[in-house]
Amino acid sequence: MPFVPMDRLLADARRGGYAVCYCESWNLESLQAVVEGAEELQSPVIVGFNGGFLMHPSRSKPEDLSFYTGMALAVRKARVPVSLILNESDDFSQIAAGIELGFNAVMVESHHLGFDEYKTLVKRVVALGQPKRVFVEGQIGELPDGCDGPNGSGIITDPLLAKSFVEETGIDALSVSIGNVHVMTRGKAAIDLEALRRIREVVQVPLVVHGGTGFPSQSAADVIGLGVTKFNFGTTLKQAYLAAVRDKLAAYHEPMNPHPFLGMGGPEDIMVAGREAVKAKVKELIQQYGFAGKAVSRA
């Protein structure tokens, strides 16, 4: 099945009463795991990479996006509907390069920008991307960061500000802050359904929940009913990957032959272990969020 525009994925989800997960990748094994997990459960899925991570200041230099879109060429041969997103980037040159290289969706990050600066950036991205049918996601509000501990604070999405932002920028989807938390490595967030209800009353584009790892799955049906059609997951996938690699790597000690542990693909291979752990987690999320078996071939 070919690449599918994100607006079609989310429209199908809205009609079907489910949400589609964006399961973030960071290397070949994680990307392979996401696609294989979706194929095995006959489910649509959103794949991609985090633009902010790929040019994070801690790197010696920004990553070359062409390597990442090169890996994603296999996505075009997936047997289920797939969209490819460049997630959480606030750099216009990176976003433009991503669109040129084949991402069919982008999420414009606001965390380090003032509101007017962010709005200007989003308008530029919409003007560049939408004529090429590139789906653009923006955000209003700010999520707390789980790494900040109990003192972390966010800003709940203001409905009227969200309404005017959507209308002025022309974005295709809006990420909201309703108690959800970024990088929540344990526990679950407290979701404010009334805040979401107020947003939905005035915003009609698809709504997105970031911080899926800490989202209480028992609230999924409620937020989906209020217009959320996309959940973002990253932290839980990396946790699964690291745990599997750690367990396998514990058996390796020099001067043992390193090849069975790295690159041969057998039962001792840490890359296989990481891939299978991520796949298992992806399949768990697909089943949890109600879109297993929703892959429908359409013209």
C-alpha positions in Angstrom: 0.0 0.0 0.0 1.4 3.4 -0.9 2.1 6.4 1.4 -1.2 7.8 2.7 -1.8 11.5 3.3 -2.2 12.1 7.0 -5.5 13.9 6.6 -6.9 10.7 5.2 -5.6 8.6 8.1 -7.1 10.9 10.6 -10.4 11.3 8.8 -10.8 7.5 8.7 -10.0 7.5 12.4 -12.6 10.1 13.2 -15.3 8.3 11.2 -14.3 5.0 12.8 -14.2 6.2 16.4 -10.6 5.4 17.0 -7.2 7.2 17.1 -4.0 6.4 15.2 -0.7 6.2 17.1 2.5 8.0 16.0 5.2 5.6 17.2 8.5 7.5 17.0 11.6 5.9 15.6 15.3 6.8 16.0 17.1 4.1 14.0 16.5 1.3 11.5 15.4 -1.3 14.0 12.8 0.9 15.7 11.4 2.0 12.3 11.2 -1.6 11.2 9.5 -2.6 14.4 6.8 0.0 14.0 6.0 -1.0 10.4 6.1 -4.7 11.1 3.9 -4.3 14.2 1.3 -2.4 12.2 1.4 -4.9 9.4 1.0 -7.9 11.7 -2.1 -6.3 13.2 -3.4 -4.9 9.9 -3.4 -1.4 11.3 -2.7 2.1 10.0 0.2 3.8 11.7 2.2 7.0 11.7 6.0 6.7 11.6 8.7 9.3 11.7 11.6 10.9 13.6 12.0 13.8 16.0 13.5 16.8 14.3 14.4 18.4 17.6 16.4 15.4 18.7 18.1 15.1 15.3 19.5 18.6 15.7 19.8 18.7 19.5 22.6 21.0 20.9 24.1 18.0 22.6 25.0 16.5 19.2 28.4 17.4 17.7 26.5 18.4 14.5 22.9 18.0 13.3 22.0 14.7 11.7 21.6 14.5 7.9 17.9 14.0 7.3 18.6 12.2 4.0 19.8 9.1 6.0 16.5 9.0 7.9 14.3 9.5 4.8 16.4 6.9 3.1 15.5 4.4 5.8 11.9 5.3 5.4 11.8 4.4 1.7 10.7 1.0 2.9 7.6 2.6 4.4 6.3 3.1 0.8 6.1 -0.7 0.5 4.2 -1.2 3.7 1.2 -3.4 3.5 -0.9 -1.0 5.6 -1.6 2.8 5.4 1.4 4.8 6.7 2.2 8.5 7.0 5.7 9.8 7.7 6.1 12.8 10.0 9.0 15.0 10.9 8.0 15.6 14.6 8.7 18.5 16.9 10.9 20.7 14.8 11.1 24.5 15.2 13.7 25.0 12.5 12.4 26.1 9.1 15.4 25.0 7.1 15.1 21.5 8.6 11.4 21.4 7.9 11.9 22.5 4.3 14.6 19.9 3.8 12.3 17.2 5.3 9.5 18.1 3.0 11.8 18.0 0.0 13.1 14.6 1.1 9.7 13.1 1.4 8.1 13.6 4.8 4.4 14.0 4.1 3.6 15.5 7.5 5.4 17.9 9.9 4.7 19.0 13.5 6.0 22.5 14.3 7.4 22.8 17.8 6.7 25.9 19.9 8.6 25.3 23.1 11.5 27.6 22.5 9.6 30.3 20.7 7.5 33.3 21.6 3.9 33.2 20.4 4.2 35.7 17.6 7.4 34.1 16.4 5.8 30.7 16.5 2.7 31.8 14.6 4.9 33.3 11.9 6.9 30.1 11.6 3.7 28.0 11.3 2.3 30.2 8.6 5.6 29.8 6.6 5.4 26.0 7.0 1.7 25.9 5.9 2.5 28.1 2.9 5.4 25.8 1.9 3.8 22.4 2.8 0.1 22.4 2.0 0.4 23.1 -1.7 2.4 19.8 -1.7 -0.2 18.1 0.4 2.1 18.0 3.4 0.0 17.8 6.6 0.9 20.5 9.2 0.4 20.1 12.9 0.7 23.0 15.3 0.2 23.4 19.0 -1.3 25.7 21.6 -0.4 25.3 25.2 2.6 23.7 26.8 3.1 20.3 28.2 4.9 19.7 31.5 8.1 17.7 31.2 8.2 14.6 33.3 11.9 14.9 33.7 11.3 18.1 35.7 9.7 16.0 38.5 6.8 17.1 40.6 7.7 20.8 40.1 7.2 20.6 36.4 4.4 22.8 35.1 2.6 23.3 31.8 0.1 25.6 30.2 -3.4 24.2 29.5 -4.6 25.0 26.0 -6.7 28.2 25.9 -9.8 27.4 23.7 -10.2 30.9 22.2 -6.5 31.2 21.5 -6.6 27.8 19.9 -9.5 28.8 17.7 -8.0 32.0 16.4 -4.6 30.2 15.9 -6.2 27.4 13.8 -8.2 29.9 11.7 -5.2 32.3 11.2 -2.6 29.7 10.3 -4.6 27.1 8.5 -3.0 24.2 10.2 -4.4 20.7 9.7 -4.3 19.5 13.3 -3.8 20.9 16.7 -1.7 19.4 19.6 -3.3 20.2 22.9 -2.2 20.4 26.5 -4.9 18.9 28.8 -2.8 17.5 31.6 -0.8 15.2 29.4 3.0 15.2 30.2 6.1 14.8 28.0 8.7 12.2 28.9 6.8 10.7 31.7 8.9 7.7 32.7 6.6 6.3 35.4 3.0 6.8 36.5 0.1 8.3 34.6 -1.0 11.9 34.0 -4.3 13.4 35.2 -6.3 14.4 32.1 -8.7 17.3 32.2 -11.6 16.2 30.0 -13.5 19.5 30.6 -10.6 21.4 29.2 -10.6 19.2 26.1 -14.4 19.6 25.8 -14.1 23.4 25.8 -11.4 23.2 23.1 -13.5 20.9 21.0 -16.5 23.3 21.1 -14.5 25.9 19.1 -11.8 23.9 17.2 -12.9 21.4 14.5 -9.6 20.2 13.1 -8.2 16.9 14.4 -6.8 17.1 17.9 -3.5 15.4 19.0 -2.2 14.2 22.3 1.5 14.2 22.8 3.0 12.5 25.8 1.2 9.2 25.1 3.5 7.2 27.4 2.0 8.9 30.5 -1.5 9.0 29.2 -4.1 6.9 31.1 -5.4 4.4 28.5 -8.7 4.2 30.4 -9.4 7.8 29.3 -8.7 7.0 25.6 -12.4 6.5 24.6 -13.4 9.8 26.3 -10.8 11.9 24.5 -11.3 10.1 21.2 -15.0 11.0 21.5 -14.0 14.6 21.9 -12.0 14.7 18.7 -8.5 13.3 19.4 -7.4 11.2 16.5 -3.7 11.0 17.0 -1.6 10.0 20.0 2.2 10.3 20.1 4.4 7.7 21.7 8.2 7.8 22.1 9.4 7.3 25.7 7.8 3.9 26.3 9.3 2.6 23.0 12.8 3.6 24.0 12.3 2.2 27.5 11.4 -1.2 25.9 14.3 -1.0 23.5 16.9 -0.2 26.2 15.6 -2.9 28.5 15.9 -5.6 25.8 19.4 -4.5 24.7 20.6 -4.3 28.3 19.4 -7.9 28.9 21.1 -9.3 25.8 24.3 -7.3 26.2 24.8 -8.7 29.7 25.9 -12.0 28.2 28.7 -10.4 26.1 32.2 -10.1 27.5 35.6 -9.6 25.8 37.2 -11.5 24.1 34.0 -13.2 22.9 33.2 -13.0 19.2 31.1 -9.8 18.9 29.4 -10.7 15.7 26.5 -12.9 17.1 25.7 -10.0 19.4 25.7 -7.3 16.8 24.5 -7.6 13.2 24.2 -11.4 12.5 20.5 -11.4 13.4 20.4 -14.5 15.5 19.0 -15.1 19.0 21.9 -13.2 20.7 21.7 -10.1 18.5 21.0 -7.0 20.5 19.5 -5.2 17.5 17.0 -8.0 17.0 16.1 -7.9 20.7 15.6 -4.2 20.6 13.5 -4.4 17.4 11.3 -7.2 18.8 10.7 -5.4 22.1 9.6 -2.2 20.3 7.4 -4.3 18.0 5.7 -5.9 21.0 5.1 -2.5 22.5 3.7 -1.0 19.3 1.3 -3.9 19.0 0.2 -3.4 22.6 -0.6 0.3 21.8 -2.4 -0.6 18.6 -4.7 -2.9 20.5 -5.1 -0.6 23.4 -6.1 2.4 21.3 -8.6 0.5 19.2 -7.2 0.5 15.7 -6.1 -3.1 15.2 -7.6 -4.3 11.9 -8.4 -0.8 10.6 -6.1 -1.0 7.6 -8.5 -0.7 4.7 -7.2 -0.4 1.1 -8.7 2.6 -0.5 -8.3 4.2 -3.9 
